[in-house]
């Protein structure tokens, strides 16, 4: 497993990622929707890996739905950095992370364009469940009003 760490700009939200293969074997996906394009997002995921997102301060995680309203984008409420996107179904959490928030510039190949606007809602969710992290933990502060969600592989 390859361990990668990252954070939003202000450091309030951190990511700990484990990939099953070296970073160079993953091709980030640059979503062509208006929201992701405006954020310059480039997503990477590994259904055999894991991701843990930790929010250090209450109220600092913003969630935003757009497009089909099916997935939630995760943003820092303080510095505005887009950390990733999540999808929940039947109590399971799936995540894809913005590779640009990872430290030390992992040697990913250049991103390839992805066009989810061309997919039906069912095709999108099938794609997400096949490609995104399945072993996911979202840790919120104990006093946060949001719920803590965790998957076990």
Backbone as CSV, one residue per row, in Angstrom:
resi,resn,N_x,N_y,N_z,CA_x,CA_y,CA_z,C_x,C_y,C_z
1,UNK,0.838,-1.183,0.000,0.000,0.000,0.000,0.884,1.247,0.000
2,UNK,0.428,2.262,-0.729,1.110,3.538,-0.807,0.323,4.541,0.024
3,UNK,0.980,5.176,1.006,0.333,6.145,1.888,0.542,7.552,1.346
4,UNK,-0.560,8.296,1.189,-0.519,9.698,0.776,-1.335,10.507,1.763
5,UNK,-0.872,11.707,2.058,-1.583,12.594,2.959,-1.855,13.909,2.260
6,UNK,-2.837,14.626,2.748,-3.168,15.928,2.177,-4.062,16.695,3.109
7,UNK,-4.408,17.908,2.689,-5.251,18.768,3.516,-5.794,19.905,2.673
8,UNK,-6.792,20.570,3.232,-7.255,21.815,2.635,-6.172,22.873,2.865
9,UNK,-6.350,24.053,2.310,-5.337,25.105,2.414,-5.069,25.521,3.858
10,UNK,-6.122,25.639,4.678,-5.939,26.089,6.060,-5.570,24.953,7.010
11,UNK,-5.650,23.700,6.549,-5.251,22.552,7.361,-6.303,22.044,8.319
12,UNK,-7.502,22.580,8.268,-8.570,22.147,9.163,-9.093,20.755,8.810
13,UNK,-9.052,20.414,7.541,-9.525,19.105,7.084,-8.335,18.371,6.470
14,UNK,-8.065,17.174,6.971,-6.933,16.389,6.485,-7.422,15.094,5.847
15,UNK,-6.590,14.575,4.945,-6.877,13.315,4.267,-5.702,12.368,4.457
16,UNK,-6.020,11.109,4.685,-5.025,10.047,4.735,-5.517,8.992,3.750
17,UNK,-4.730,8.767,2.719,-5.128,7.902,1.614,-4.158,6.741,1.498
18,UNK,-4.685,5.561,1.275,-3.855,4.406,0.962,-4.277,3.893,-0.410
19,UNK,-3.301,3.805,-1.303,-3.529,3.273,-2.637,-2.924,1.876,-2.716
20,UNK,-3.561,0.984,-3.447,-3.075,-0.386,-3.585,-1.862,-0.477,-4.507
21,UNK,-1.652,0.533,-5.348,-0.560,0.541,-6.326,0.159,1.888,-6.268
22,UNK,1.328,2.002,-6.923,2.029,3.291,-6.956,1.174,4.379,-7.618
23,UNK,1.364,5.625,-7.180,0.567,6.745,-7.680,0.606,6.845,-9.201
24,UNK,1.724,6.541,-9.822,1.858,6.649,-11.268,0.956,5.720,-12.052
25,UNK,0.358,4.739,-11.386,-0.530,3.806,-12.090,-1.994,4.254,-12.087
26,UNK,-2.283,5.408,-11.497,-3.644,5.964,-11.458,-3.703,7.194,-12.344
27,UNK,-4.726,7.296,-13.152,-4.910,8.474,-13.984,-6.044,9.303,-13.400
28,UNK,-5.731,10.477,-12.873,-6.798,11.334,-12.335,-7.809,11.704,-13.414
29,UNK,-9.036,11.926,-12.972,-10.130,12.284,-13.876,-10.505,13.748,-13.648
30,UNK,-10.465,14.522,-14.700,-10.872,15.929,-14.649,-12.310,16.002,-15.144
31,UNK,-13.237,16.114,-14.210,-14.650,16.202,-14.552,-14.886,17.487,-15.332
32,UNK,-15.708,17.403,-16.367,-15.945,18.581,-17.205,-17.195,19.362,-16.814
33,UNK,-17.799,19.026,-15.662,-18.963,19.825,-15.239,-18.479,21.217,-14.819
34,UNK,-19.388,22.180,-14.833,-19.028,23.561,-14.505,-18.431,23.690,-13.107
35,UNK,-18.995,22.992,-12.130,-18.529,23.100,-10.750,-17.086,22.613,-10.618
36,UNK,-16.813,21.418,-11.104,-15.459,20.860,-10.988,-14.458,21.654,-11.824
37,UNK,-14.873,22.088,-12.999,-13.989,22.888,-13.847,-13.588,24.179,-13.156
38,UNK,-14.540,24.829,-12.496,-14.234,26.084,-11.810,-13.313,25.881,-10.613
39,UNK,-13.312,24.668,-10.057,-12.426,24.355,-8.935,-11.101,23.746,-9.398
40,UNK,-10.985,23.429,-10.672,-9.758,22.797,-11.167,-9.549,21.411,-10.584
41,UNK,-10.630,20.716,-10.258,-10.542,19.416,-9.605,-10.036,18.333,-10.547
42,UNK,-9.309,17.412,-9.963,-8.762,16.261,-10.667,-8.883,15.079,-9.703
43,UNK,-9.817,14.178,-9.967,-10.178,13.147,-8.999,-9.392,11.852,-9.188
44,UNK,-9.049,11.252,-8.054,-8.404,9.943,-8.048,-9.112,9.083,-7.005
45,UNK,-9.201,7.808,-7.290,-9.844,6.874,-6.368,-9.278,5.475,-6.609
46,UNK,-9.537,4.593,-5.654,-9.042,3.219,-5.720,-9.990,2.339,-4.918
47,UNK,-10.800,1.512,-5.573,-11.733,0.674,-4.825,-11.033,-0.344,-3.926
48,UNK,-9.729,-0.561,-4.122,-8.954,-1.475,-3.282,-8.191,-0.732,-2.182
49,UNK,-8.249,0.597,-2.223,-7.539,1.418,-1.250,-8.469,1.897,-0.152
50,UNK,-8.006,2.904,0.581,-8.826,3.467,1.649,-8.554,4.958,1.764
51,UNK,-9.510,5.648,2.356,-9.370,7.084,2.589,-10.020,7.437,3.918
52,UNK,-9.326,8.295,4.679,-9.871,8.816,5.930,-9.800,10.332,5.860
53,UNK,-10.937,10.978,6.040,-11.009,12.430,6.072,-11.337,12.824,7.509
54,UNK,-10.521,13.714,8.063,-10.705,14.156,9.439,-10.954,15.662,9.455
55,UNK,-12.044,16.051,10.083,-12.405,17.455,10.217,-12.078,17.867,11.655
56,UNK,-11.145,18.812,11.826,-10.644,19.175,13.154,-11.565,20.112,13.922
57,UNK,-12.335,20.939,13.230,-13.168,21.924,13.912,-14.617,21.796,13.471
58,UNK,-15.503,21.906,14.423,-16.931,21.823,14.152,-17.369,22.881,13.141
59,UNK,-18.233,22.481,12.229,-18.799,23.407,11.257,-17.885,23.730,10.088
60,UNK,-16.749,23.091,9.979,-15.795,23.427,8.912,-15.983,22.602,7.630
61,UNK,-16.835,21.587,7.655,-17.077,20.792,6.446,-18.377,21.241,5.808
62,UNK,-18.281,21.750,4.592,-19.463,22.094,3.809,-19.717,20.995,2.791
63,UNK,-20.985,20.748,2.533,-21.391,19.768,1.519,-22.225,20.513,0.490
64,UNK,-22.012,20.163,-0.771,-22.709,20.860,-1.845,-23.154,19.841,-2.880
65,UNK,-24.420,19.906,-3.256,-24.965,19.050,-4.318,-25.279,19.928,-5.515
66,UNK,-24.976,19.424,-6.692,-25.315,20.145,-7.921,-25.559,19.103,-9.004
67,UNK,-25.875,19.539,-10.184,-26.124,18.601,-11.283,-27.274,17.681,-10.961
68,UNK,-27.020,16.381,-10.927,-28.072,15.392,-10.679,-28.483,15.322,-9.210
69,UNK,-27.807,16.048,-8.318,-28.096,16.057,-6.879,-27.825,14.714,-6.212
70,UNK,-27.083,13.838,-6.855,-26.857,12.497,-6.350,-25.635,12.409,-5.447
71,UNK,-24.579,13.112,-5.785,-23.340,13.087,-5.012,-23.184,14.399,-4.249
72,UNK,-22.375,14.357,-3.185,-22.093,15.550,-2.384,-20.614,15.898,-2.496
73,UNK,-20.355,17.137,-2.833,-18.987,17.634,-2.854,-18.621,18.061,-1.443
74,UNK,-17.395,17.790,-1.028,-16.910,18.114,0.304,-15.924,19.265,0.200
75,UNK,-16.241,20.370,0.865,-15.420,21.583,0.802,-15.123,22.088,2.207
76,UNK,-13.979,22.736,2.364,-13.663,23.387,3.623,-14.456,24.689,3.702
77,UNK,-15.196,24.870,4.780,-16.005,26.070,4.967,-15.146,27.297,5.251
78,UNK,-13.899,27.092,5.646,-13.026,28.224,5.972,-12.240,28.698,4.757
79,UNK,-11.506,27.798,4.096,-10.639,28.212,2.979,-11.232,27.914,1.606
80,UNK,-12.320,27.138,1.535,-13.015,26.895,0.281,-12.467,25.791,-0.598
81,UNK,-11.453,25.064,-0.147,-10.847,24.013,-0.971,-11.808,22.844,-1.152
82,UNK,-11.919,22.367,-2.387,-12.707,21.183,-2.724,-11.846,19.949,-2.465
83,UNK,-12.257,19.145,-1.477,-11.468,17.982,-1.074,-11.854,16.718,-1.830
84,UNK,-13.099,16.577,-2.180,-13.533,15.370,-2.864,-15.035,15.353,-3.026
85,UNK,-15.516,14.180,-3.384,-16.944,13.996,-3.623,-17.337,12.642,-3.058
86,UNK,-18.531,12.576,-2.471,-18.999,11.323,-1.884,-20.368,10.953,-2.409
87,UNK,-20.641,9.655,-2.349,-21.942,9.117,-2.717,-22.291,8.077,-1.667
88,UNK,-23.527,8.093,-1.179,-23.981,7.115,-0.201,-25.149,6.328,-0.758
89,UNK,-25.105,5.021,-0.499,-26.205,4.150,-0.909,-26.254,2.965,0.043
90,UNK,-27.423,2.668,0.543,-27.644,1.524,1.426,-26.659,1.502,2.593
91,UNK,-26.386,2.669,3.169,-25.491,2.738,4.308,-24.015,2.668,3.985
92,UNK,-23.670,2.578,2.712,-22.268,2.539,2.307,-21.842,3.886,1.753
93,UNK,-20.606,4.254,2.036,-20.039,5.508,1.587,-18.979,5.228,0.526
94,UNK,-19.042,5.950,-0.572,-18.048,5.871,-1.651,-17.453,7.265,-1.797
95,UNK,-16.136,7.346,-1.981,-15.450,8.636,-2.074,-14.470,8.665,-3.228
96,UNK,-14.341,9.821,-3.819,-13.273,10.112,-4.770,-12.646,11.411,-4.288
97,UNK,-11.328,11.495,-4.276,-10.674,12.677,-3.725,-10.057,13.534,-4.824
98,UNK,-9.978,14.816,-4.536,-9.330,15.752,-5.433,-7.821,15.557,-5.272
99,UNK,-7.165,15.029,-6.274,-5.732,14.718,-6.177,-4.889,15.955,-5.918
100,UNK,-5.436,17.118,-6.208,-4.670,18.361,-6.033,-4.510,18.765,-4.565
101,UNK,-5.211,18.106,-3.641,-5.052,18.423,-2.224,-4.002,17.538,-1.552
102,UNK,-3.434,16.585,-2.288,-2.438,15.691,-1.711,-1.077,16.369,-1.624
103,UNK,-0.360,16.093,-0.545,0.952,16.680,-0.306,2.018,16.078,-1.215
104,UNK,3.085,16.817,-1.403,4.297,16.356,-2.085,4.091,15.993,-3.548
105,UNK,3.041,16.506,-4.163,2.828,16.341,-5.602,3.066,14.899,-6.073
106,UNK,2.203,13.958,-5.688,2.382,12.565,-6.112,2.511,12.470,-7.635
107,UNK,3.291,11.512,-8.123,3.571,11.430,-9.564,2.435,10.813,-10.392
108,UNK,1.244,11.391,-10.290,0.129,10.942,-11.115,0.366,11.395,-12.553
109,UNK,-0.089,10.621,-13.535,-0.059,11.103,-14.921,-0.981,12.314,-15.067
110,UNK,-0.897,13.029,-16.168,-1.821,14.157,-16.384,-3.277,13.671,-16.355
111,UNK,-4.180,14.503,-15.844,-5.587,14.093,-15.783,-6.193,13.902,-17.171
112,UNK,-7.146,12.980,-17.222,-7.921,12.774,-18.443,-9.327,13.305,-18.201
113,UNK,-9.914,13.857,-19.234,-11.249,14.408,-19.124,-12.282,13.303,-18.905
114,UNK,-13.193,13.569,-17.989,-14.327,12.672,-17.749,-15.583,13.498,-17.970
115,UNK,-16.604,12.887,-18.526,-17.803,13.627,-18.883,-19.044,12.977,-18.279
116,UNK,-19.257,13.137,-16.963,-20.424,12.515,-16.343,-21.748,13.078,-16.841
117,UNK,-21.729,14.262,-17.439,-22.979,14.847,-17.955,-23.585,13.961,-19.047
118,UNK,-22.758,13.121,-19.664,-23.244,12.248,-20.728,-23.873,10.957,-20.198
119,UNK,-23.745,10.731,-18.878,-24.244,9.496,-18.279,-25.596,9.703,-17.617
120,UNK,-26.398,8.659,-17.609,-27.662,8.701,-16.875,-27.344,8.611,-15.376
121,UNK,-28.286,8.976,-14.506,-28.034,8.833,-13.068,-27.626,7.410,-12.675
122,UNK,-28.262,6.407,-13.270,-27.913,5.017,-12.963,-26.495,4.685,-13.444
123,UNK,-26.122,5.144,-14.621,-24.763,4.910,-15.126,-23.724,5.596,-14.239
124,UNK,-24.048,6.787,-13.748,-23.130,7.498,-12.842,-22.887,6.689,-11.579
125,UNK,-23.971,6.263,-10.923,-23.793,5.550,-9.661,-23.092,4.213,-9.862
126,UNK,-23.352,3.529,-10.968,-22.631,2.282,-11.254,-21.133,2.553,-11.423
127,UNK,-20.808,3.623,-12.106,-19.406,4.005,-12.311,-18.741,4.338,-10.977
128,UNK,-19.435,5.134,-10.155,-18.872,5.516,-8.863,-18.609,4.289,-7.991
129,UNK,-19.574,3.372,-7.940,-19.413,2.177,-7.093,-18.285,1.277,-7.598
130,UNK,-17.992,1.329,-8.883,-16.906,0.521,-9.444,-15.533,1.171,-9.253
131,UNK,-15.461,2.513,-9.288,-14.172,3.204,-9.305,-13.764,3.853,-7.987
132,UNK,-14.703,4.271,-7.174,-14.384,5.089,-6.009,-13.940,4.248,-4.816
133,UNK,-13.285,4.914,-3.846,-12.909,4.264,-2.591,-14.154,3.708,-1.925
134,UNK,-14.005,2.503,-1.366,-15.111,1.877,-0.634,-14.812,1.798,0.856
135,UNK,-13.536,1.772,1.190,-13.115,1.741,2.586,-12.887,3.189,2.992
136,UNK,-13.935,3.817,3.508,-13.938,5.262,3.742,-14.330,5.571,5.180
137,UNK,-13.675,6.588,5.727,-14.037,7.089,7.041,-14.095,8.601,6.960
138,UNK,-15.167,9.159,7.457,-15.317,10.608,7.568,-15.451,10.902,9.055
139,UNK,-14.399,11.500,9.645,-14.373,11.770,11.078,-14.689,13.236,11.327
140,UNK,-15.806,13.460,12.026,-16.227,14.803,12.401,-15.950,15.009,13.885
141,UNK,-15.787,16.260,14.330,-15.613,16.510,15.767,-16.810,15.967,16.544
142,UNK,-16.568,15.519,17.767,-17.633,14.919,18.579,-18.827,15.839,18.769
143,UNK,-18.603,17.125,18.900,-19.690,18.067,19.148,-20.304,18.610,17.856
144,UNK,-19.860,18.106,16.703,-20.403,18.563,15.424,-21.811,18.011,15.255
145,UNK,-22.688,18.799,14.652,-24.074,18.375,14.453,-24.218,17.396,13.304
146,UNK,-23.180,17.255,12.470,-23.236,16.298,11.368,-23.070,14.887,11.887
147,UNK,-23.402,13.919,11.076,-23.243,12.531,11.502,-21.927,11.988,10.977
148,UNK,-21.344,11.089,11.744,-20.105,10.450,11.353,-20.453,9.213,10.539
149,UNK,-19.816,9.067,9.386,-20.109,7.952,8.513,-18.844,7.144,8.322
150,UNK,-18.952,5.832,8.423,-17.782,4.987,8.246,-18.187,3.721,7.498
151,UNK,-17.341,3.300,6.579,-17.490,2.021,5.900,-16.377,1.109,6.354
152,UNK,-16.639,-0.148,6.391,-15.563,-1.099,6.634,-15.479,-2.002,5.421
153,UNK,-14.275,-2.275,5.001,-14.075,-3.073,3.797,-14.341,-4.535,4.069
